[in-house]
Structure formats: structure tokens, C-alpha cells
Amino acid sequence: MARMLIRVDAELTDELAHAFPHLTARSHPASTTITGDVVDQQELQGVLNLLNSLGIEVVEVLTIPED
């Protein structure tokens, strides 16, 4: 499991943010970061595919180092 940060080029509405119940969305001017634990590459790909299907451009994907 890895802690991930995904930055998208959009401000997600509450409804869209709820599409990722296990992740936390934080809005910033003209972008949103979504963070949380992702079990494996398949789950990460599922999140990225859902964002893509919603027409939301992914700008950055980072692994957050463990403390």
C-alpha cells in the first residue's frame, strides 16, 4: 500500500469528490489534490481511469513518503 497524491486540473465538486470515498479531496484555486492510501497499481489505475472518464485532467501523481 502506498500513500498517493493526485493533482488534477479542476476544482472537484462535492459530488465528484464523493466518487473517491477512500481518498481526501482538497480544493485549491483551479485545482484539487486527492490524497489517500492506494492498495496497488490496479487500484491507482482505476482512480486515474475514473478521473479520465469524468473528463478531469491529471496533472501530477506522487507517492508520499512514509514518516
N, CA, C and O atoms as a GROMACS GRO file, in nm:
protein
  268
    1MET      N    1   0.085  -0.117   0.000
    1MET     CA    2   0.000   0.000   0.000
    1MET      C    3   0.089   0.123   0.000
    1MET      O    4   0.191   0.127   0.069
    2ALA      N    5   0.051   0.223  -0.077
    2ALA     CA    6   0.128   0.346  -0.084
    2ALA      C    7   0.034   0.465  -0.066
    2ALA      O    8  -0.080   0.461  -0.110
    3ARG      N    9   0.082   0.567  -0.001
    3ARG     CA   10   0.007   0.692   0.013
    3ARG      C   11   0.035   0.774  -0.111
    3ARG      O   12   0.151   0.797  -0.145
    4MET      N   13  -0.070   0.819  -0.178
    4MET     CA   14  -0.056   0.888  -0.306
    4MET      C   15  -0.117   1.027  -0.299
    4MET      O   16  -0.211   1.051  -0.223
    5LEU      N   17  -0.064   1.117  -0.379
    5LEU     CA   18  -0.122   1.249  -0.402
    5LEU      C   19  -0.144   1.260  -0.551
    5LEU      O   20  -0.052   1.240  -0.630
    6ILE      N   21  -0.267   1.293  -0.589
    6ILE     CA   22  -0.303   1.310  -0.730
    6ILE      C   23  -0.353   1.452  -0.747
    6ILE      O   24  -0.450   1.491  -0.682
    7ARG      N   25  -0.288   1.530  -0.832
    7ARG     CA   26  -0.331   1.668  -0.858
    7ARG      C   27  -0.402   1.670  -0.992
    7ARG      O   28  -0.351   1.620  -1.092
    8VAL      N   29  -0.521   1.730  -0.992
    8VAL     CA   30  -0.600   1.739  -1.115
    8VAL      C   31  -0.621   1.886  -1.151
    8VAL      O   32  -0.617   1.973  -1.065
    9ASP      N   33  -0.643   1.910  -1.278
    9ASP     CA   34  -0.658   2.045  -1.331
    9ASP      C   35  -0.806   2.085  -1.330
    9ASP      O   36  -0.864   2.118  -1.433
   10ALA      N   37  -0.865   2.082  -1.210
   10ALA     CA   38  -1.006   2.118  -1.195
   10ALA      C   39  -1.037   2.130  -1.046
   10ALA      O   40  -0.968   2.073  -0.962
   11GLU      N   41  -1.142   2.206  -1.015
   11GLU     CA   42  -1.193   2.208  -0.879
   11GLU      C   43  -1.308   2.110  -0.874
   11GLU      O   44  -1.412   2.131  -0.937
   12LEU      N   45  -1.290   2.001  -0.800
   12LEU     CA   46  -1.393   1.898  -0.793
   12LEU      C   47  -1.510   1.944  -0.707
   12LEU      O   48  -1.491   2.001  -0.600
   13THR      N   49  -1.630   1.920  -0.755
   13THR     CA   50  -1.749   1.944  -0.675
   13THR      C   51  -1.754   1.839  -0.565
   13THR      O   52  -1.684   1.739  -0.571
   14ASP      N   53  -1.838   1.862  -0.464
   14ASP     CA   54  -1.854   1.762  -0.358
   14ASP      C   55  -1.900   1.629  -0.416
   14ASP      O   56  -1.855   1.523  -0.374
   15GLU      N   57  -1.991   1.635  -0.514
   15GLU     CA   58  -2.042   1.513  -0.577
   15GLU      C   59  -1.929   1.434  -0.644
   15GLU      O   60  -1.922   1.312  -0.629
   16LEU      N   61  -1.841   1.502  -0.717
   16LEU     CA   62  -1.729   1.433  -0.781
   16LEU      C   63  -1.630   1.381  -0.678
   16LEU      O   64  -1.576   1.271  -0.694
   17ALA      N   65  -1.605   1.457  -0.573
   17ALA     CA   66  -1.512   1.414  -0.469
   17ALA      C   67  -1.563   1.286  -0.401
   17ALA      O   68  -1.483   1.202  -0.360
   18HIS      N   69  -1.695   1.271  -0.390
   18HIS     CA   70  -1.752   1.152  -0.328
   18HIS      C   71  -1.736   1.027  -0.416
   18HIS      O   72  -1.763   0.916  -0.370
   19ALA      N   73  -1.693   1.044  -0.540
   19ALA     CA   74  -1.665   0.929  -0.626
   19ALA      C   75  -1.540   0.856  -0.578
   19ALA      O   76  -1.512   0.744  -0.622
   20PHE      N   77  -1.465   0.917  -0.487
   20PHE     CA   78  -1.342   0.860  -0.432
   20PHE      C   79  -1.353   0.856  -0.280
   20PHE      O   80  -1.283   0.931  -0.211
   21PRO      N   81  -1.441   0.771  -0.226
   21PRO     CA   82  -1.470   0.774  -0.082
   21PRO      C   83  -1.352   0.744   0.009
   21PRO      O   84  -1.351   0.785   0.125
   22HIS      N   85  -1.253   0.673  -0.040
   22HIS     CA   86  -1.138   0.637   0.043
   22HIS      C   87  -1.023   0.738   0.030
   22HIS      O   88  -0.917   0.720   0.089
   23LEU      N   89  -1.045   0.844  -0.048
   23LEU     CA   90  -0.944   0.947  -0.067
   23LEU      C   91  -0.998   1.081  -0.016
   23LEU      O   92  -1.119   1.100  -0.008
   24THR      N   93  -0.909   1.173   0.017
   24THR     CA   94  -0.947   1.305   0.066
   24THR      C   95  -0.918   1.409  -0.041
   24THR      O   96  -0.806   1.419  -0.090
   25ALA      N   97  -1.020   1.486  -0.078
   25ALA     CA   98  -1.004   1.590  -0.180
   25ALA      C   99  -0.992   1.726  -0.112
   25ALA      O  100  -1.069   1.758  -0.021
   26ARG      N  101  -0.895   1.805  -0.157
   26ARG     CA  102  -0.876   1.941  -0.107
   26ARG      C  103  -0.868   2.034  -0.228
   26ARG      O  104  -0.782   2.018  -0.314
   27SER      N  105  -0.957   2.131  -0.232
   27SER     CA  106  -0.959   2.224  -0.345
   27SER      C  107  -0.858   2.336  -0.324
   27SER      O  108  -0.838   2.385  -0.212
   28HIS      N  109  -0.797   2.374  -0.432
   28HIS     CA  110  -0.704   2.486  -0.439
   28HIS      C  111  -0.751   2.569  -0.558
   28HIS      O  112  -0.827   2.519  -0.640
   29PRO      N  113  -0.709   2.694  -0.569
   29PRO     CA  114  -0.752   2.772  -0.686
   29PRO      C  115  -0.721   2.697  -0.816
   29PRO      O  116  -0.605   2.673  -0.850
   30ALA      N  117  -0.826   2.663  -0.889
   30ALA     CA  118  -0.819   2.598  -1.021
   30ALA      C  119  -0.761   2.457  -1.021
   30ALA      O  120  -0.728   2.405  -1.127
   31SER      N  121  -0.748   2.395  -0.903
   31SER     CA  122  -0.701   2.256  -0.900
   31SER      C  123  -0.749   2.190  -0.772
   31SER      O  124  -0.801   2.256  -0.681
   32THR      N  125  -0.733   2.060  -0.765
   32THR     CA  126  -0.768   1.982  -0.646
   32THR      C  127  -0.661   1.877  -0.626
   32THR      O  128  -0.612   1.819  -0.723
   33THR      N  129  -0.623   1.852  -0.502
   33THR     CA  130  -0.537   1.739  -0.471
   33THR      C  131  -0.621   1.633  -0.403
   33THR      O  132  -0.706   1.664  -0.320
   34ILE      N  133  -0.597   1.509  -0.438
   34ILE     CA  134  -0.667   1.394  -0.382
   34ILE      C  135  -0.560   1.306  -0.319
   34ILE      O  136  -0.469   1.261  -0.388
   35THR      N  137  -0.570   1.282  -0.191
   35THR     CA  138  -0.469   1.201  -0.123
   35THR      C  139  -0.533   1.084  -0.051
   35THR      O  140  -0.650   1.089  -0.012
   36GLY      N  141  -0.457   0.979  -0.035
   36GLY     CA  142  -0.504   0.864   0.039
   36GLY      C  143  -0.421   0.742   0.007
   36GLY      O  144  -0.332   0.745  -0.078
   37ASP      N  145  -0.453   0.635   0.076
   37ASP     CA  146  -0.380   0.509   0.057
   37ASP      C  147  -0.438   0.434  -0.062
   37ASP      O  148  -0.560   0.421  -0.077
   38VAL      N  149  -0.349   0.384  -0.146
   38VAL     CA  150  -0.386   0.306  -0.263
   38VAL      C  151  -0.319   0.170  -0.247
   38VAL      O  152  -0.198   0.161  -0.228
   39VAL      N  153  -0.399   0.064  -0.255
   39VAL     CA  154  -0.350  -0.071  -0.225
   39VAL      C  155  -0.246  -0.119  -0.324
   39VAL      O  156  -0.144  -0.176  -0.285
   40ASP      N  157  -0.271  -0.097  -0.454
   40ASP     CA  158  -0.179  -0.147  -0.555
   40ASP      C  159  -0.194  -0.068  -0.684
   40ASP      O  160  -0.276   0.024  -0.694
   41GLN      N  161  -0.114  -0.104  -0.782
   41GLN     CA  162  -0.114  -0.035  -0.912
   41GLN      C  163  -0.252  -0.043  -0.979
   41GLN      O  164  -0.294   0.052  -1.045
   42GLN      N  165  -0.321  -0.154  -0.962
   42GLN     CA  166  -0.453  -0.171  -1.023
   42GLN      C  167  -0.553  -0.071  -0.965
   42GLN      O  168  -0.633  -0.014  -1.039
   43GLU      N  169  -0.550  -0.050  -0.834
   43GLU     CA  170  -0.640   0.048  -0.774
   43GLU      C  171  -0.607   0.189  -0.820
   43GLU      O  172  -0.697   0.267  -0.850
   44LEU      N  173  -0.477   0.222  -0.825
   44LEU     CA  174  -0.436   0.353  -0.874
   44LEU      C  175  -0.485   0.374  -1.017
   44LEU      O  176  -0.537   0.480  -1.050
   45GLN      N  177  -0.468   0.274  -1.102
   45GLN     CA  178  -0.513   0.285  -1.241
   45GLN      C  179  -0.664   0.305  -1.247
   45GLN      O  180  -0.713   0.378  -1.333
   46GLY      N  181  -0.738   0.240  -1.158
   46GLY     CA  182  -0.882   0.258  -1.153
   46GLY      C  183  -0.921   0.402  -1.120
   46GLY      O  184  -1.012   0.457  -1.181
   47VAL      N  185  -0.851   0.463  -1.024
   47VAL     CA  186  -0.876   0.603  -0.989
   47VAL      C  187  -0.844   0.693  -1.108
   47VAL      O  188  -0.923   0.781  -1.142
   48LEU      N  189  -0.730   0.670  -1.171
   48LEU     CA  190  -0.691   0.752  -1.287
   48LEU      C  191  -0.789   0.734  -1.403
   48LEU      O  192  -0.822   0.831  -1.471
   49ASN      N  193  -0.835   0.612  -1.425
   49ASN     CA  194  -0.933   0.588  -1.532
   49ASN      C  195  -1.065   0.658  -1.504
   49ASN      O  196  -1.126   0.713  -1.596
   50LEU      N  197  -1.109   0.658  -1.378
   50LEU     CA  198  -1.233   0.726  -1.344
   50LEU      C  199  -1.220   0.876  -1.365
   50LEU      O  200  -1.310   0.939  -1.421
   51LEU      N  201  -1.109   0.933  -1.322
   51LEU     CA  202  -1.086   1.076  -1.346
   51LEU      C  203  -1.091   1.107  -1.495
   51LEU      O  204  -1.155   1.204  -1.537
   52ASN      N  205  -1.025   1.025  -1.575
   52ASN     CA  206  -1.023   1.043  -1.720
   52ASN      C  207  -1.164   1.033  -1.778
   52ASN      O  208  -1.201   1.114  -1.864
   53SER      N  209  -1.242   0.936  -1.733
   53SER     CA  210  -1.377   0.919  -1.786
   53SER      C  211  -1.468   1.036  -1.748
   53SER      O  212  -1.567   1.062  -1.817
   54LEU      N  213  -1.434   1.106  -1.640
   54LEU     CA  214  -1.510   1.224  -1.600
   54LEU      C  215  -1.461   1.350  -1.671
   54LEU      O  216  -1.514   1.459  -1.649
   55GLY      N  217  -1.358   1.336  -1.756
   55GLY     CA  218  -1.304   1.450  -1.830
   55GLY      C  219  -1.214   1.538  -1.746
   55GLY      O  220  -1.195   1.656  -1.778
   56ILE      N  221  -1.157   1.482  -1.638
   56ILE     CA  222  -1.071   1.559  -1.548
   56ILE      C  223  -0.926   1.525  -1.579
   56ILE      O  224  -0.885   1.409  -1.572
   57GLU      N  225  -0.849   1.627  -1.612
   57GLU     CA  226  -0.708   1.608  -1.648
   57GLU      C  227  -0.622   1.590  -1.524
   57GLU      O  228  -0.627   1.671  -1.432
   58VAL      N  229  -0.544   1.482  -1.521
   58VAL     CA  230  -0.450   1.458  -1.412
   58VAL      C  231  -0.321   1.532  -1.446
   58VAL      O  232  -0.264   1.513  -1.554
   59VAL      N  233  -0.277   1.616  -1.354
   59VAL     CA  234  -0.157   1.697  -1.375
   59VAL      C  235  -0.034   1.631  -1.314
   59VAL      O  236   0.076   1.642  -1.368
   60GLU      N  237  -0.053   1.562  -1.201
   60GLU     CA  238   0.061   1.509  -1.126
   60GLU      C  239   0.015   1.393  -1.041
   60GLU      O  240  -0.095   1.395  -0.986
   61VAL      N  241   0.098   1.291  -1.028
   61VAL     CA  242   0.075   1.179  -0.937
   61VAL      C  243   0.206   1.157  -0.861
   61VAL      O  244   0.310   1.134  -0.921
   62LEU      N  245   0.198   1.164  -0.729
   62LEU     CA  246   0.318   1.148  -0.645
   62LEU      C  247   0.295   1.043  -0.539
   62LEU      O  248   0.184   1.029  -0.488
   63THR      N  249   0.400   0.970  -0.506
   63THR     CA  250   0.396   0.883  -0.389
   63THR      C  251   0.445   0.967  -0.270
   63THR      O  252   0.549   1.032  -0.278
   64ILE      N  253   0.369   0.965  -0.162
   64ILE     CA  254   0.406   1.040  -0.042
   64ILE      C  255   0.487   0.948   0.047
   64ILE      O  256   0.439   0.842   0.087
   65PRO      N  257   0.610   0.986   0.080
   65PRO     CA  258   0.695   0.901   0.164
   65PRO      C  259   0.632   0.877   0.301
   65PRO      O  260   0.566   0.965   0.356
   66GLU      N  261   0.653   0.757   0.354
   66GLU     CA  262   0.605   0.727   0.489
   66GLU      C  263   0.692   0.801   0.590
   66GLU      O  264   0.811   0.824   0.568
   67ASP      N  265   0.630   0.838   0.702
   67ASP     CA  266   0.704   0.910   0.809
   67ASP      C  267   0.803   0.822   0.877
   67ASP      O  268   0.873   0.866   0.968
   0.00000   0.00000   0.00000
